[in-house]
């Protein structure tokens, strides 16, 4: 069986952070299946592009996803990142937002 997936590592990192904004990058890397350095580069890409806000909280970082930001590919024109995150949300229907 082929090992490809529908979402990129950037999307996987964004989903992990959306689910747990205080998650350590080593834990993000483990969940996504990339190195910690790769997770750092991906987070930097997402911060630089405006999809994540990074805030220092003591010795750790916390992140806020900018769900209103548009998807980048022309095929997805008119859609925001929050739409994908909503579809992949693990909370039961009707539960309160995070």
For each residue, the residues with C-beta under 8 A, 3 or more apart:
1:
2:
3:
4:
5:
6:
7: 11 12 15
8: 11 12
9: 12 13 32 34 38 42
10: 13 14 42 45 46
11: 7 8 14 15 84
12: 7 8 9 15 16 31 32
13: 9 10 16 17 28 32 39 42 43 46
14: 10 11 17 18 46 51 52 65 81 85
15: 7 11 12 18 19 85 88
16: 12 13 19 20 23 27 28 31 32
17: 13 14 20 21 23 28 43 52 63 65
18: 14 15 21 65 67 85
19: 15 16 23 89 90 98
20: 16 17 23
21: 17 18 62 63 64 65
22: 57 60 62 63
23: 16 17 19 20 27 28
24: 27 28 60
25: 28 29 36 39 40 43 61
26: 29 30 36 39
27: 16 23 24 30 31
28: 13 16 17 23 24 25 31 32 39 43
29: 25 26 32 33 34 35 36 38 39
30: 26 27 33
31: 12 16 27 28
32: 9 12 13 16 28 29 39
33: 29 30
34: 9 29 38 39 42
35: 29 38 39
36: 25 26 29 39 40
37: 40 41
38: 9 29 34 35 41 42
39: 13 25 26 28 29 32 34 35 36 42 43
40: 25 36 37 43 44
41: 37 38 44 45
42: 9 10 13 34 38 39 45 46
43: 13 17 25 28 39 40 46 47 52 54 63
44: 40 41 47 48
45: 10 41 42 48 49
46: 10 13 14 42 43 49 51 52
47: 43 44 50 51 52 53 54
48: 44 45
49: 45 46 69 72
50: 47 66 69
51: 14 46 47 65 66 69 81
52: 14 17 43 46 47 63 64 65 66
53: 47 63 64 66
54: 43 47 61 62 63
55: 61 62 63 64
56: 60 61 62
57: 22 60 61 62
58:
59:
60: 22 24 56 57
61: 25 54 55 56 57
62: 21 22 54 55 56 57
63: 17 21 22 43 52 53 54 55
64: 21 52 53 55
65: 14 17 18 21 51 52 81 82 85
66: 50 51 52 53 69 81
67: 18 80 81 82 85
68: 80 81 82
69: 49 50 51 66 80 81
70: 76 77 78 79 80 81
71: 76 77 79 80 81 84
72: 49 76
73: 76
74: 77
75:
76: 70 71 72 73 79
77: 70 71 74
78: 70
79: 70 71 76 83 84
80: 67 68 69 70 71 83
81: 14 51 65 66 67 68 69 70 71 84 85
82: 65 67 68 85 86
83: 79 80 86 87
84: 11 71 79 81 87 88
85: 14 15 18 65 67 81 82 88 89
86: 82 83 89
87: 83 84
88: 15 84 85
89: 19 85 86
90: 19
91: 95 97 98
92: 95
93:
94:
95: 91 92
96:
97: 91
98: 19 91
